Amino acid sequence: MATPTLVRGARATQSTITLKIAMAVSGILFILFVLAHMYGNLKVFSGEEAFNSYAEHLRTIGAPIFPRTGVLWILRVGLIASLIVHVACAVTLARRAGRARPVQYQVKRNVNSAFSSRTMRWGGATILMFLIWHLLNFTIVKINPTGGETENPYRLLVDNFGVWWMTIIYLVAMAALALHLHHGTWSSLQTLGLTNSPLARQRAKLAGWVVAVVVAGGFSLVPLSVLVGITK
């Protein structure tokens, strides 16, 4: 009678490992995307013409083989697919953890864990809601809160971040992104077996900090420069 139980347990363990690997890989793909997106955003410091030229180049990648914005939408669909995989894996793993521990601990067990690890769930939810708004704001609907241009990428960006509460929303999302990337980078490297020594663990922790600071910091430079009047 013990054999079927062991088999079920082995299958459950294997499934959990697969989910963790899928979550790690999709997370790394997301990191690569946001790094590229951040680089593009920083083009705003080169001026309106340079930024708009970059935005137009993104829409014409692969022409004439692909239609206008064709490659860009392939990348967007890939990002959305990675995001769906990431969220689905996270929800499934969280439910399994809840079923494995139906009675909550009477004493909190996470007092020694990093703050970023304790905020992964609400941080992930914050990022997801922000991404939906961000796509509506700058891509799908193109919302300009000042009533100004929507087809000029530079002016749309500057007009949005010239509104203080829009910048606050963006910066809060970047804070959530920084925390998520900090722990997520470490967790992904651990899942992929890249933290098997003290030196490797130290490097993974450093990588988490570097990715979080570079990405969230780089994204935050643009709205802050608009808000204080450096970018006009």
Buried (B, 14 or more C-beta within 10 A) or exposed (E): EEEEEEEEEEEEEEEBEEBBBBBBBBBBBBBEBBBEBBEBBBBBEEEBEEBBBBBEEEBBBEEEEBEBBBBBBEBBEEBEEBBEBBBBBBEBBEEBEEEEEEEEEEEEEEEEEBEBBBBBEEBBEBBBEBBEBBBEBBEEEEBBEEEEBBEBBBBBBBBBBBBEEBBEBBBEBBBBBBBBBBBBBBBBBBBBEBBEEEEBBEBBBEBBBEBBEBBBEBBBBBBBBBBEEEBE
